[in-house]
């Protein structure tokens, strides 16, 4: 899903998941929740939540980790993909992206 378009060249410097006041349920080793950002040139940041990498608690945030493809040329679109296992339910959350 497209979440932002760049009207000029941009450099992505950070990205994070912000839980919106609910506890995630059913996320474990067999039912992961993957949150991934990308631009036309490829992956920007991605994190897989499971039983050891826990989805952020209600009203908290968690970094999506290192930015692997920071440059977004003018006209690029930033996309978000969320993939969850059969019983995984992250609940409502925001993805915040810092860029210059």
PyMOL commands that set and color helices and strands:
alter all, ss='L'
color gray80, all
select strands_A, chain A and resi 2-5+10-19+33-39+42-49+61-63+71-72+77-84+93-99
alter strands_A, ss='S'
color yellow, strands_A
deselect
rebuild
show_as cartoon
